Amino acid sequence: MRGYPMAKKPGDVLTIEELAAYLKIPKSTLYKLVREGKIPSQKVGRHWRFLKGAIDEWLKRQE
């Protein structure tokens, strides 16, 4: 994984690259989760963005 800076606060926004590194999954898997609506995301222009706090809550619900 490349060294992308991680979000520091719950309201921080992650890019697809940062989130893939955070979750330790390939970007292709992350894009699939986004397409299927299985992960909280927001499209800004042509780019996907993810609220770190929403991702952390989503992770807790996956247990």
PyMOL Python script that loads the backbone (N, CA, C, O; Angstrom):
from pymol import cmd

cmd.read_pdbstr("""\
ATOM      1  N   MET A   1       0.834  -1.177   0.000  1.00  0.00           N
ATOM      2  CA  MET A   1       0.000   0.000   0.000  1.00  0.00           C
ATOM      3  C   MET A   1       0.880   1.242   0.000  1.00  0.00           C
ATOM      4  O   MET A   1       1.931   1.280   0.640  1.00  0.00           O
ATOM      5  N   ARG A   2       0.435   2.241  -0.719  1.00  0.00           N
ATOM      6  CA  ARG A   2       1.169   3.493  -0.767  1.00  0.00           C
ATOM      7  C   ARG A   2       0.861   4.305   0.476  1.00  0.00           C
ATOM      8  O   ARG A   2      -0.148   4.065   1.139  1.00  0.00           O
ATOM      9  N   GLY A   3       1.706   5.252   0.795  1.00  0.00           N
ATOM     10  CA  GLY A   3       1.545   6.044   2.008  1.00  0.00           C
ATOM     11  C   GLY A   3       0.621   7.227   1.835  1.00  0.00           C
ATOM     12  O   GLY A   3       1.090   8.351   1.658  1.00  0.00           O
ATOM     13  N   TYR A   4      -0.679   7.004   1.883  1.00  0.00           N
ATOM     14  CA  TYR A   4      -1.636   8.095   1.809  1.00  0.00           C
ATOM     15  C   TYR A   4      -1.918   8.605   3.211  1.00  0.00           C
ATOM     16  O   TYR A   4      -2.017   7.813   4.148  1.00  0.00           O
ATOM     17  N   PRO A   5      -2.049   9.924   3.370  1.00  0.00           N
ATOM     18  CA  PRO A   5      -2.354  10.446   4.703  1.00  0.00           C
ATOM     19  C   PRO A   5      -3.752  10.014   5.133  1.00  0.00           C
ATOM     20  O   PRO A   5      -4.698  10.087   4.348  1.00  0.00           O
ATOM     21  N   MET A   6      -3.878   9.572   6.356  1.00  0.00           N
ATOM     22  CA  MET A   6      -5.168   9.131   6.874  1.00  0.00           C
ATOM     23  C   MET A   6      -5.908  10.314   7.490  1.00  0.00           C
ATOM     24  O   MET A   6      -5.289  11.260   7.978  1.00  0.00           O
ATOM     25  N   ALA A   7      -7.215  10.253   7.462  1.00  0.00           N
ATOM     26  CA  ALA A   7      -8.044  11.280   8.069  1.00  0.00           C
ATOM     27  C   ALA A   7      -7.788  11.305   9.569  1.00  0.00           C
ATOM     28  O   ALA A   7      -7.565  10.262  10.184  1.00  0.00           O
ATOM     29  N   LYS A   8      -7.820  12.490  10.153  1.00  0.00           N
ATOM     30  CA  LYS A   8      -7.500  12.647  11.563  1.00  0.00           C
ATOM     31  C   LYS A   8      -8.730  12.824  12.452  1.00  0.00           C
ATOM     32  O   LYS A   8      -8.660  12.563  13.653  1.00  0.00           O
ATOM     33  N   LYS A   9      -9.868  13.269  11.877  1.00  0.00           N
ATOM     34  CA  LYS A   9     -11.079  13.527  12.651  1.00  0.00           C
ATOM     35  C   LYS A   9     -12.247  12.742  12.057  1.00  0.00           C
ATOM     36  O   LYS A   9     -12.208  12.388  10.878  1.00  0.00           O
ATOM     37  N   PRO A  10     -13.295  12.461  12.854  1.00  0.00           N
ATOM     38  CA  PRO A  10     -14.433  11.690  12.332  1.00  0.00           C
ATOM     39  C   PRO A  10     -15.086  12.310  11.102  1.00  0.00           C
ATOM     40  O   PRO A  10     -15.610  11.575  10.265  1.00  0.00           O
ATOM     41  N   GLY A  11     -15.076  13.641  10.959  1.00  0.00           N
ATOM     42  CA  GLY A  11     -15.694  14.298   9.814  1.00  0.00           C
ATOM     43  C   GLY A  11     -14.796  14.374   8.602  1.00  0.00           C
ATOM     44  O   GLY A  11     -15.185  14.941   7.581  1.00  0.00           O
ATOM     45  N   ASP A  12     -13.600  13.813   8.693  1.00  0.00           N
ATOM     46  CA  ASP A  12     -12.663  13.884   7.579  1.00  0.00           C
ATOM     47  C   ASP A  12     -13.160  13.085   6.383  1.00  0.00           C
ATOM     48  O   ASP A  12     -13.898  12.109   6.523  1.00  0.00           O
ATOM     49  N   VAL A  13     -12.740  13.522   5.217  1.00  0.00           N
ATOM     50  CA  VAL A  13     -13.146  12.909   3.959  1.00  0.00           C
ATOM     51  C   VAL A  13     -11.967  12.141   3.374  1.00  0.00           C
ATOM     52  O   VAL A  13     -10.844  12.641   3.325  1.00  0.00           O
ATOM     53  N   LEU A  14     -12.246  10.903   2.928  1.00  0.00           N
ATOM     54  CA  LEU A  14     -11.219  10.054   2.330  1.00  0.00           C
ATOM     55  C   LEU A  14     -11.468   9.904   0.834  1.00  0.00           C
ATOM     56  O   LEU A  14     -12.614   9.876   0.385  1.00  0.00           O
ATOM     57  N   THR A  15     -10.393   9.807   0.075  1.00  0.00           N
ATOM     58  CA  THR A  15     -10.488   9.489  -1.351  1.00  0.00           C
ATOM     59  C   THR A  15     -10.571   7.969  -1.495  1.00  0.00           C
ATOM     60  O   THR A  15     -10.418   7.235  -0.519  1.00  0.00           O
ATOM     61  N   ILE A  16     -10.812   7.515  -2.703  1.00  0.00           N
ATOM     62  CA  ILE A  16     -10.877   6.065  -2.954  1.00  0.00           C
ATOM     63  C   ILE A  16      -9.545   5.398  -2.617  1.00  0.00           C
ATOM     64  O   ILE A  16      -9.523   4.289  -2.082  1.00  0.00           O
ATOM     65  N   GLU A  17      -8.437   6.069  -2.929  1.00  0.00           N
ATOM     66  CA  GLU A  17      -7.113   5.515  -2.635  1.00  0.00           C
ATOM     67  C   GLU A  17      -6.877   5.431  -1.125  1.00  0.00           C
ATOM     68  O   GLU A  17      -6.381   4.426  -0.616  1.00  0.00           O
ATOM     69  N   GLU A  18      -7.240   6.496  -0.426  1.00  0.00           N
ATOM     70  CA  GLU A  18      -7.057   6.517   1.030  1.00  0.00           C
ATOM     71  C   GLU A  18      -7.918   5.462   1.706  1.00  0.00           C
ATOM     72  O   GLU A  18      -7.468   4.780   2.627  1.00  0.00           O
ATOM     73  N   LEU A  19      -9.177   5.328   1.241  1.00  0.00           N
ATOM     74  CA  LEU A  19     -10.058   4.342   1.852  1.00  0.00           C
ATOM     75  C   LEU A  19      -9.602   2.919   1.565  1.00  0.00           C
ATOM     76  O   LEU A  19      -9.675   2.056   2.440  1.00  0.00           O
ATOM     77  N   ALA A  20      -9.134   2.667   0.356  1.00  0.00           N
ATOM     78  CA  ALA A  20      -8.616   1.337   0.029  1.00  0.00           C
ATOM     79  C   ALA A  20      -7.440   0.994   0.942  1.00  0.00           C
ATOM     80  O   ALA A  20      -7.330  -0.139   1.410  1.00  0.00           O
ATOM     81  N   ALA A  21      -6.566   1.957   1.197  1.00  0.00           N
ATOM     82  CA  ALA A  21      -5.434   1.736   2.099  1.00  0.00           C
ATOM     83  C   ALA A  21      -5.928   1.529   3.530  1.00  0.00           C
ATOM     84  O   ALA A  21      -5.427   0.654   4.236  1.00  0.00           O
ATOM     85  N   TYR A  22      -6.902   2.321   3.961  1.00  0.00           N
ATOM     86  CA  TYR A  22      -7.463   2.233   5.307  1.00  0.00           C
ATOM     87  C   TYR A  22      -8.109   0.862   5.546  1.00  0.00           C
ATOM     88  O   TYR A  22      -7.929   0.258   6.603  1.00  0.00           O
ATOM     89  N   LEU A  23      -8.851   0.388   4.565  1.00  0.00           N
ATOM     90  CA  LEU A  23      -9.537  -0.903   4.690  1.00  0.00           C
ATOM     91  C   LEU A  23      -8.647  -2.083   4.292  1.00  0.00           C
ATOM     92  O   LEU A  23      -8.994  -3.241   4.525  1.00  0.00           O
ATOM     93  N   LYS A  24      -7.490  -1.771   3.687  1.00  0.00           N
ATOM     94  CA  LYS A  24      -6.545  -2.797   3.235  1.00  0.00           C
ATOM     95  C   LYS A  24      -7.195  -3.740   2.223  1.00  0.00           C
ATOM     96  O   LYS A  24      -7.078  -4.962   2.312  1.00  0.00           O
ATOM     97  N   ILE A  25      -7.891  -3.121   1.249  1.00  0.00           N
ATOM     98  CA  ILE A  25      -8.516  -3.876   0.165  1.00  0.00           C
ATOM     99  C   ILE A  25      -8.144  -3.214  -1.164  1.00  0.00           C
ATOM    100  O   ILE A  25      -7.807  -2.031  -1.190  1.00  0.00           O
ATOM    101  N   PRO A  26      -8.204  -3.963  -2.259  1.00  0.00           N
ATOM    102  CA  PRO A  26      -7.916  -3.371  -3.569  1.00  0.00           C
ATOM    103  C   PRO A  26      -8.962  -2.320  -3.944  1.00  0.00           C
ATOM    104  O   PRO A  26     -10.122  -2.414  -3.542  1.00  0.00           O
ATOM    105  N   LYS A  27      -8.543  -1.329  -4.714  1.00  0.00           N
ATOM    106  CA  LYS A  27      -9.488  -0.311  -5.183  1.00  0.00           C
ATOM    107  C   LYS A  27     -10.614  -0.951  -5.986  1.00  0.00           C
ATOM    108  O   LYS A  27     -11.750  -0.481  -5.923  1.00  0.00           O
ATOM    109  N   SER A  28     -10.328  -2.010  -6.738  1.00  0.00           N
ATOM    110  CA  SER A  28     -11.365  -2.662  -7.540  1.00  0.00           C
ATOM    111  C   SER A  28     -12.481  -3.209  -6.659  1.00  0.00           C
ATOM    112  O   SER A  28     -13.655  -3.124  -7.021  1.00  0.00           O
ATOM    113  N   THR A  29     -12.127  -3.770  -5.508  1.00  0.00           N
ATOM    114  CA  THR A  29     -13.135  -4.271  -4.560  1.00  0.00           C
ATOM    115  C   THR A  29     -13.956  -3.123  -4.002  1.00  0.00           C
ATOM    116  O   THR A  29     -15.173  -3.232  -3.851  1.00  0.00           O
ATOM    117  N   LEU A  30     -13.289  -2.032  -3.699  1.00  0.00           N
ATOM    118  CA  LEU A  30     -13.976  -0.855  -3.168  1.00  0.00           C
ATOM    119  C   LEU A  30     -14.945  -0.285  -4.198  1.00  0.00           C
ATOM    120  O   LEU A  30     -16.075   0.064  -3.856  1.00  0.00           O
ATOM    121  N   TYR A  31     -14.515  -0.186  -5.456  1.00  0.00           N
ATOM    122  CA  TYR A  31     -15.420   0.287  -6.514  1.00  0.00           C
ATOM    123  C   TYR A  31     -16.641  -0.626  -6.637  1.00  0.00           C
ATOM    124  O   TYR A  31     -17.748  -0.142  -6.872  1.00  0.00           O
ATOM    125  N   LYS A  32     -16.455  -1.926  -6.484  1.00  0.00           N
ATOM    126  CA  LYS A  32     -17.574  -2.863  -6.551  1.00  0.00           C
ATOM    127  C   LYS A  32     -18.558  -2.607  -5.408  1.00  0.00           C
ATOM    128  O   LYS A  32     -19.770  -2.602  -5.620  1.00  0.00           O
ATOM    129  N   LEU A  33     -18.036  -2.395  -4.198  1.00  0.00           N
ATOM    130  CA  LEU A  33     -18.904  -2.097  -3.048  1.00  0.00           C
ATOM    131  C   LEU A  33     -19.689  -0.813  -3.277  1.00  0.00           C
ATOM    132  O   LEU A  33     -20.865  -0.728  -2.923  1.00  0.00           O
ATOM    133  N   VAL A  34     -19.039   0.188  -3.868  1.00  0.00           N
ATOM    134  CA  VAL A  34     -19.705   1.458  -4.166  1.00  0.00           C
ATOM    135  C   VAL A  34     -20.811   1.250  -5.190  1.00  0.00           C
ATOM    136  O   VAL A  34     -21.935   1.715  -4.997  1.00  0.00           O
ATOM    137  N   ARG A  35     -20.495   0.549  -6.285  1.00  0.00           N
ATOM    138  CA  ARG A  35     -21.492   0.294  -7.349  1.00  0.00           C
ATOM    139  C   ARG A  35     -22.715  -0.419  -6.796  1.00  0.00           C
ATOM    140  O   ARG A  35     -23.843  -0.130  -7.194  1.00  0.00           O
ATOM    141  N   GLU A  36     -22.489  -1.351  -5.879  1.00  0.00           N
ATOM    142  CA  GLU A  36     -23.593  -2.136  -5.315  1.00  0.00           C
ATOM    143  C   GLU A  36     -24.297  -1.416  -4.172  1.00  0.00           C
ATOM    144  O   GLU A  36     -25.261  -1.944  -3.618  1.00  0.00           O
ATOM    145  N   GLY A  37     -23.838  -0.226  -3.809  1.00  0.00           N
ATOM    146  CA  GLY A  37     -24.458   0.548  -2.732  1.00  0.00           C
ATOM    147  C   GLY A  37     -24.243  -0.056  -1.362  1.00  0.00           C
ATOM    148  O   GLY A  37     -25.043   0.175  -0.455  1.00  0.00           O
ATOM    149  N   LYS A  38     -23.189  -0.819  -1.194  1.00  0.00           N
ATOM    150  CA  LYS A  38     -22.948  -1.527   0.063  1.00  0.00           C
ATOM    151  C   LYS A  38     -22.074  -0.756   1.042  1.00  0.00           C
ATOM    152  O   LYS A  38     -21.880  -1.200   2.173  1.00  0.00           O
ATOM    153  N   ILE A  39     -21.546   0.382   0.630  1.00  0.00           N
ATOM    154  CA  ILE A  39     -20.662   1.163   1.484  1.00  0.00           C
ATOM    155  C   ILE A  39     -21.096   2.626   1.390  1.00  0.00           C
ATOM    156  O   ILE A  39     -21.418   3.097   0.299  1.00  0.00           O
ATOM    157  N   PRO A  40     -21.111   3.355   2.511  1.00  0.00           N
ATOM    158  CA  PRO A  40     -21.528   4.766   2.447  1.00  0.00           C
ATOM    159  C   PRO A  40     -20.536   5.596   1.631  1.00  0.00           C
ATOM    160  O   PRO A  40     -19.338   5.609   1.912  1.00  0.00           O
ATOM    161  N   SER A  41     -21.053   6.277   0.631  1.00  0.00           N
ATOM    162  CA  SER A  41     -20.187   7.042  -0.261  1.00  0.00           C
ATOM    163  C   SER A  41     -20.948   8.226  -0.831  1.00  0.00           C
ATOM    164  O   SER A  41     -22.175   8.297  -0.759  1.00  0.00           O
ATOM    165  N   GLN A  42     -20.186   9.154  -1.402  1.00  0.00           N
ATOM    166  CA  GLN A  42     -20.763  10.333  -2.044  1.00  0.00           C
ATOM    167  C   GLN A  42     -19.927  10.659  -3.273  1.00  0.00           C
ATOM    168  O   GLN A  42     -18.700  10.716  -3.200  1.00  0.00           O
ATOM    169  N   LYS A  43     -20.584  10.867  -4.381  1.00  0.00           N
ATOM    170  CA  LYS A  43     -19.865  11.229  -5.592  1.00  0.00           C
ATOM    171  C   LYS A  43     -19.796  12.756  -5.669  1.00  0.00           C
ATOM    172  O   LYS A  43     -20.815  13.443  -5.591  1.00  0.00           O
ATOM    173  N   VAL A  44     -18.589  13.264  -5.820  1.00  0.00           N
ATOM    174  CA  VAL A  44     -18.359  14.697  -5.966  1.00  0.00           C
ATOM    175  C   VAL A  44     -17.750  14.896  -7.353  1.00  0.00           C
ATOM    176  O   VAL A  44     -16.577  14.601  -7.582  1.00  0.00           O
ATOM    177  N   GLY A  45     -18.561  15.396  -8.259  1.00  0.00           N
ATOM    178  CA  GLY A  45     -18.105  15.479  -9.645  1.00  0.00           C
ATOM    179  C   GLY A  45     -17.907  14.075 -10.187  1.00  0.00           C
ATOM    180  O   GLY A  45     -18.844  13.276 -10.221  1.00  0.00           O
ATOM    181  N   ARG A  46     -16.687  13.777 -10.609  1.00  0.00           N
ATOM    182  CA  ARG A  46     -16.373  12.437 -11.116  1.00  0.00           C
ATOM    183  C   ARG A  46     -15.681  11.574 -10.077  1.00  0.00           C
ATOM    184  O   ARG A  46     -15.256  10.459 -10.382  1.00  0.00           O
ATOM    185  N   HIS A  47     -15.563  12.069  -8.863  1.00  0.00           N
ATOM    186  CA  HIS A  47     -14.765  11.384  -7.848  1.00  0.00           C
ATOM    187  C   HIS A  47     -15.621  10.928  -6.668  1.00  0.00           C
ATOM    188  O   HIS A  47     -16.546  11.624  -6.249  1.00  0.00           O
ATOM    189  N   TRP A  48     -15.299   9.752  -6.144  1.00  0.00           N
ATOM    190  CA  TRP A  48     -15.977   9.235  -4.966  1.00  0.00           C
ATOM    191  C   TRP A  48     -15.263   9.724  -3.720  1.00  0.00           C
ATOM    192  O   TRP A  48     -14.034   9.769  -3.672  1.00  0.00           O
ATOM    193  N   ARG A  49     -16.048  10.092  -2.706  1.00  0.00           N
ATOM    194  CA  ARG A  49     -15.516  10.513  -1.414  1.00  0.00           C
ATOM    195  C   ARG A  49     -16.253   9.765  -0.319  1.00  0.00           C
ATOM    196  O   ARG A  49     -17.402   9.356  -0.487  1.00  0.00           O
ATOM    197  N   PHE A  50     -15.567   9.593   0.810  1.00  0.00           N
ATOM    198  CA  PHE A  50     -16.093   8.787   1.909  1.00  0.00           C
ATOM    199  C   PHE A  50     -15.822   9.505   3.220  1.00  0.00           C
ATOM    200  O   PHE A  50     -14.695   9.924   3.483  1.00  0.00           O
ATOM    201  N   LEU A  51     -16.864   9.651   4.051  1.00  0.00           N
ATOM    202  CA  LEU A  51     -16.672  10.218   5.383  1.00  0.00           C
ATOM    203  C   LEU A  51     -16.109   9.132   6.290  1.00  0.00           C
ATOM    204  O   LEU A  51     -16.696   8.058   6.421  1.00  0.00           O
ATOM    205  N   LYS A  52     -14.980   9.412   6.910  1.00  0.00           N
ATOM    206  CA  LYS A  52     -14.326   8.409   7.737  1.00  0.00           C
ATOM    207  C   LYS A  52     -15.242   7.935   8.867  1.00  0.00           C
ATOM    208  O   LYS A  52     -15.289   6.742   9.168  1.00  0.00           O
ATOM    209  N   GLY A  53     -15.965   8.858   9.487  1.00  0.00           N
ATOM    210  CA  GLY A  53     -16.881   8.481  10.560  1.00  0.00           C
ATOM    211  C   GLY A  53     -17.961   7.516  10.080  1.00  0.00           C
ATOM    212  O   GLY A  53     -18.294   6.561  10.782  1.00  0.00           O
ATOM    213  N   ALA A  54     -18.506   7.757   8.899  1.00  0.00           N
ATOM    214  CA  ALA A  54     -19.536   6.874   8.335  1.00  0.00           C
ATOM    215  C   ALA A  54     -18.937   5.509   8.010  1.00  0.00           C
ATOM    216  O   ALA A  54     -19.595   4.485   8.193  1.00  0.00           O
ATOM    217  N   ILE A  55     -17.704   5.490   7.534  1.00  0.00           N
ATOM    218  CA  ILE A  55     -17.039   4.217   7.229  1.00  0.00           C
ATOM    219  C   ILE A  55     -16.793   3.433   8.512  1.00  0.00           C
ATOM    220  O   ILE A  55     -17.000   2.220   8.551  1.00  0.00           O
ATOM    221  N   ASP A  56     -16.353   4.123   9.561  1.00  0.00           N
ATOM    222  CA  ASP A  56     -16.121   3.445  10.838  1.00  0.00           C
ATOM    223  C   ASP A  56     -17.409   2.839  11.394  1.00  0.00           C
ATOM    224  O   ASP A  56     -17.396   1.727  11.922  1.00  0.00           O
ATOM    225  N   GLU A  57     -18.519   3.565  11.275  1.00  0.00           N
ATOM    226  CA  GLU A  57     -19.812   3.032  11.713  1.00  0.00           C
ATOM    227  C   GLU A  57     -20.228   1.846  10.861  1.00  0.00           C
ATOM    228  O   GLU A  57     -20.730   0.851  11.386  1.00  0.00           O
ATOM    229  N   TRP A  58     -20.027   1.939   9.563  1.00  0.00           N
ATOM    230  CA  TRP A  58     -20.338   0.840   8.637  1.00  0.00           C
ATOM    231  C   TRP A  58     -19.541  -0.398   9.012  1.00  0.00           C
ATOM    232  O   TRP A  58     -20.071  -1.510   9.011  1.00  0.00           O
ATOM    233  N   LEU A  59     -18.268  -0.206   9.331  1.00  0.00           N
ATOM    234  CA  LEU A  59     -17.417  -1.343   9.733  1.00  0.00           C
ATOM    235  C   LEU A  59     -17.956  -2.020  10.992  1.00  0.00           C
ATOM    236  O   LEU A  59     -17.962  -3.247  11.089  1.00  0.00           O
ATOM    237  N   LYS A  60     -18.399  -1.230  11.938  1.00  0.00           N
ATOM    238  CA  LYS A  60     -18.952  -1.789  13.179  1.00  0.00           C
ATOM    239  C   LYS A  60     -20.195  -2.636  12.894  1.00  0.00           C
ATOM    240  O   LYS A  60     -20.401  -3.675  13.520  1.00  0.00           O
ATOM    241  N   ARG A  61     -21.010  -2.191  11.958  1.00  0.00           N
ATOM    242  CA  ARG A  61     -22.237  -2.931  11.623  1.00  0.00           C
ATOM    243  C   ARG A  61     -21.941  -4.220  10.856  1.00  0.00           C
ATOM    244  O   ARG A  61     -22.808  -5.090  10.776  1.00  0.00           O
ATOM    245  N   GLN A  62     -20.753  -4.363  10.298  1.00  0.00           N
ATOM    246  CA  GLN A  62     -20.404  -5.549   9.515  1.00  0.00           C
ATOM    247  C   GLN A  62     -20.034  -6.744  10.400  1.00  0.00           C
ATOM    248  O   GLN A  62     -19.947  -7.871   9.911  1.00  0.00           O
ATOM    249  N   GLU A  63     -19.821  -6.512  11.669  1.00  0.00           N
ATOM    250  CA  GLU A  63     -19.397  -7.587  12.569  1.00  0.00           C
ATOM    251  C   GLU A  63     -20.471  -8.625  12.767  1.00  0.00           C
ATOM    252  O   GLU A  63     -20.265  -9.594  13.498  1.00  0.00           O
TER     253      GLU A  63
END
""", "prot")
cmd.dss("prot")
cmd.show_as("cartoon", "prot")
cmd.util.cbc("prot")
cmd.orient("prot")
